[in-house]
Amino acid sequence: MEADSESSKIEKLREWSKKNKVFFETFLALLLALAAIYISVLQYNISNKQAEVAEKQLDVTSKQTAMIDVQTQLFNKQLSMMERQEKFDYAVRLQLMNQHVTHNPQQLPEAVFTYKATLQNKGLKPVEISRIDFACGKLFDLRKSEIKTQIVRRFLKPDDSGLDLRFEISGKEILEIERKHGINQCAIYMVIKYKNALGTEIEREILVGGYDEGNLRITVLSNSNVID
């Protein structure tokens, strides 16, 4: 009797399962669909948050770019002001005063060439003189010239009396320079290097005299030669 009762229960359970199979399959499909929807919503929210973060980062980048543009404009304005000051207010104004040339006698090799001058600062600010050289040889070509240094790194103030310059060279030295460099004309010139208000080194070359096949040729020297 008990075995028949158990068999009856199992048979009823099977019949109930068959009758409700469609329900279970439909319910499972519904659960899977809801899970898919939940995942999609979650991914959508994550995408929205990522988009918001990207938008904020773009906004920050735009602001940084705007700040860089403003800083660049300020720098350009400051540079323009410095250039104007360098050109007008703080411009370097060096002058060679009391220039004097002597040569006795005129013919080589006995001649002795002497140049004297005073370098003065006529500007408003001190000027750093990097160096002052005298060169003798091919005109404005230091590779074919012999150099004698006069001044190395000096600061010249506006109220200073100036730097006294004196250069002397004998006719024998001039002939030796001509033979050494294979030239028949020997120029005597001064090379002045100084720094402007922006710290840029400027170089100026000034012809003060020369010998052409033994005869002296002197450039026209004014009493006040403006260098810059």
C-alpha positions as CSV (number, residue, x, y, z in Angstrom):
1,M,0.0,0.0,0.0
2,E,2.8,2.4,0.9
3,A,4.6,1.7,-2.4
4,D,1.4,2.4,-4.4
5,S,1.0,5.7,-2.5
6,E,4.6,6.8,-3.3
7,S,4.2,5.9,-7.0
8,S,1.0,7.9,-7.1
9,K,2.7,10.9,-5.6
10,I,5.5,10.8,-8.1
11,E,3.1,10.4,-11.0
12,K,1.1,13.4,-9.8
13,L,4.3,15.4,-9.5
14,R,5.3,14.5,-13.1
15,E,1.9,15.5,-14.4
16,W,2.1,18.9,-12.5
17,S,5.6,19.5,-13.9
18,K,4.4,18.8,-17.4
19,K,1.4,21.1,-17.0
20,N,3.6,24.0,-15.6
21,K,6.6,23.5,-17.9
22,V,5.6,26.4,-20.1
23,F,5.2,28.6,-17.0
24,F,8.7,27.8,-15.8
25,E,10.3,28.4,-19.2
26,T,8.4,31.7,-19.6
27,F,9.4,32.8,-16.1
28,L,13.1,31.9,-16.7
29,A,13.1,33.8,-20.0
30,L,11.6,36.8,-18.2
31,L,14.3,36.6,-15.6
32,L,17.0,36.5,-18.2
33,A,15.4,39.4,-20.1
34,L,15.2,41.5,-16.8
35,A,18.9,40.7,-16.1
36,A,19.8,41.8,-19.7
37,I,17.8,45.0,-19.2
38,Y,19.5,45.7,-15.9
39,I,23.0,45.1,-17.4
40,S,22.1,47.4,-20.3
41,V,20.9,50.2,-17.9
42,L,24.1,49.7,-15.8
43,Q,26.3,50.0,-18.9
44,Y,24.3,53.1,-20.0
45,N,24.9,54.8,-16.7
46,I,28.5,53.9,-16.8
47,S,28.8,55.4,-20.3
48,N,27.0,58.5,-19.2
49,K,29.4,58.9,-16.2
50,Q,32.4,58.4,-18.5
51,A,31.0,61.0,-20.9
52,E,30.6,63.4,-18.0
53,V,34.1,62.8,-16.8
54,A,35.4,63.3,-20.4
55,E,33.4,66.5,-20.7
56,K,34.8,67.8,-17.5
57,Q,38.4,66.9,-18.6
58,L,37.7,68.7,-21.9
59,D,36.5,71.7,-20.0
60,V,39.6,71.7,-17.8
61,T,41.8,71.4,-20.8
62,S,40.0,74.3,-22.5
63,K,40.5,76.4,-19.4
64,Q,44.2,75.4,-19.2
65,T,44.6,76.3,-22.9
66,A,42.9,79.7,-22.2
67,M,45.2,80.3,-19.3
68,I,48.2,79.5,-21.5
69,D,47.0,81.9,-24.1
70,V,46.6,84.6,-21.5
71,Q,50.1,83.9,-20.1
72,T,51.5,84.0,-23.7
73,Q,49.9,87.3,-24.3
74,L,51.2,88.7,-21.0
75,F,54.7,87.4,-21.9
76,N,54.5,89.0,-25.4
77,K,53.4,92.3,-23.9
78,Q,56.3,92.2,-21.3
79,L,58.8,91.3,-24.1
80,S,57.4,94.2,-26.2
81,M,57.8,96.6,-23.3
82,M,61.4,95.3,-22.7
83,E,62.2,95.8,-26.4
84,R,60.8,99.3,-26.3
85,Q,62.8,100.1,-23.1
86,E,65.9,98.5,-24.7
87,K,65.3,100.6,-27.8
88,F,64.6,103.9,-26.2
89,D,64.9,104.1,-22.4
90,Y,67.7,101.6,-21.7
91,A,69.3,101.6,-25.2
92,V,73.1,101.2,-25.2
93,R,74.7,104.5,-26.2
94,L,78.5,104.0,-26.5
95,Q,80.7,106.7,-28.0
96,L,84.4,106.9,-28.8
97,M,85.6,110.3,-27.7
98,N,88.9,112.1,-28.4
99,Q,90.1,109.8,-31.0
100,H,93.7,110.4,-32.1
101,V,96.0,108.7,-34.6
102,T,99.7,109.2,-35.0
103,H,102.2,107.6,-37.4
104,N,105.8,108.5,-37.7
105,P,107.3,108.1,-40.2
106,Q,104.7,107.2,-42.8
107,Q,106.7,104.6,-44.7
108,L,107.1,101.0,-43.6
109,P,109.0,99.3,-41.9
110,E,110.0,102.3,-39.7
111,A,106.5,103.5,-39.1
112,V,104.8,103.2,-35.8
113,F,101.0,103.4,-35.7
114,T,99.3,104.6,-32.5
115,Y,95.6,105.0,-31.9
116,K,94.1,106.6,-28.8
117,A,90.5,107.1,-27.7
118,T,88.1,107.1,-24.8
119,L,85.0,104.9,-24.7
120,Q,82.2,106.5,-22.8
121,N,78.7,105.4,-21.9
122,K,76.1,108.1,-22.8
123,G,73.1,105.9,-22.0
124,L,71.0,105.6,-18.8
125,K,72.1,102.2,-17.7
126,P,75.5,100.5,-17.0
127,V,76.8,98.5,-20.0
128,E,78.7,95.2,-19.7
129,I,81.7,95.3,-22.1
130,S,82.5,91.7,-22.9
131,R,85.8,92.6,-24.6
132,I,87.6,95.1,-26.8
133,D,90.2,93.8,-29.3
134,F,92.4,95.5,-31.8
135,A,93.1,93.6,-34.9
136,C,95.6,94.1,-37.7
137,G,95.3,92.2,-41.0
138,K,92.6,91.6,-43.6
139,L,89.7,94.0,-43.1
140,F,87.1,92.6,-40.7
141,D,88.5,89.0,-41.1
142,L,89.8,87.8,-37.7
143,R,91.0,84.6,-39.3
144,K,93.6,86.5,-41.3
145,S,94.4,89.1,-38.6
146,E,96.5,89.3,-35.5
147,I,94.6,90.3,-32.4
148,K,95.6,92.2,-29.3
149,T,93.1,92.3,-26.5
150,Q,92.6,95.6,-24.6
151,I,89.6,95.0,-22.3
152,V,88.0,91.8,-20.9
153,R,84.6,92.1,-19.1
154,R,84.2,95.5,-17.7
155,F,81.1,97.4,-16.6
156,L,80.9,100.9,-17.9
157,K,78.6,103.2,-15.9
158,P,77.0,106.4,-17.3
159,D,78.8,108.5,-14.7
160,D,82.2,107.0,-15.4
161,S,84.9,109.0,-17.1
162,G,85.2,106.2,-19.7
163,L,87.7,103.6,-20.7
164,D,91.0,104.8,-22.1
165,L,92.0,102.8,-25.1
166,R,95.5,102.8,-26.6
167,F,96.8,100.6,-29.4
168,E,100.3,100.7,-31.0
169,I,101.9,98.6,-33.6
170,S,105.2,98.9,-35.4
171,G,105.8,98.8,-39.2
172,K,107.9,95.6,-38.7
173,E,104.9,93.8,-37.1
174,I,102.6,95.0,-39.9
175,L,105.0,93.5,-42.6
176,E,105.2,90.3,-40.7
177,I,101.4,90.1,-40.5
178,E,101.2,90.7,-44.3
179,R,103.7,88.0,-45.0
180,K,102.1,85.5,-42.6
181,H,98.6,85.9,-44.1
182,G,99.6,86.5,-47.7
183,I,98.1,90.0,-48.0
184,N,99.5,93.3,-49.3
185,Q,97.0,95.5,-47.5
186,C,96.8,95.7,-43.8
187,A,93.8,97.1,-42.0
188,I,93.8,98.2,-38.4
189,Y,90.4,97.9,-36.8
190,M,88.7,97.7,-33.4
191,V,86.2,94.9,-32.4
192,I,83.9,95.9,-29.5
193,K,81.6,93.3,-27.9
194,Y,79.0,94.3,-25.4
195,K,75.6,93.2,-24.0
196,N,72.4,95.1,-24.6
197,A,69.5,95.5,-22.1
198,L,68.1,92.1,-23.2
199,G,71.4,90.3,-22.5
200,T,72.2,89.7,-26.2
201,E,75.9,90.1,-27.1
202,I,76.4,92.7,-29.8
203,E,79.6,93.0,-31.9
204,R,80.8,96.2,-33.6
205,E,83.8,96.6,-35.9
206,I,85.4,100.0,-36.4
207,L,88.1,100.7,-38.9
208,V,90.7,103.1,-37.5
209,G,93.5,102.9,-40.1
210,G,95.5,100.8,-42.5
211,Y,98.6,100.3,-44.7
212,D,98.5,99.8,-48.4
213,E,101.8,98.6,-49.9
214,G,103.7,100.6,-47.4
215,N,101.7,103.8,-47.4
216,L,99.4,104.8,-44.5
217,R,95.7,105.2,-45.2
218,I,93.7,106.6,-42.3
219,T,90.0,106.6,-42.1
220,V,88.2,109.9,-41.4
221,L,87.9,109.9,-37.6
222,S,85.4,112.3,-36.0
223,N,85.9,113.4,-32.5
224,S,82.8,111.6,-31.4
225,N,82.1,108.2,-33.0
226,V,78.7,106.8,-32.0
227,I,79.0,103.0,-31.7
228,D,75.3,102.3,-31.0
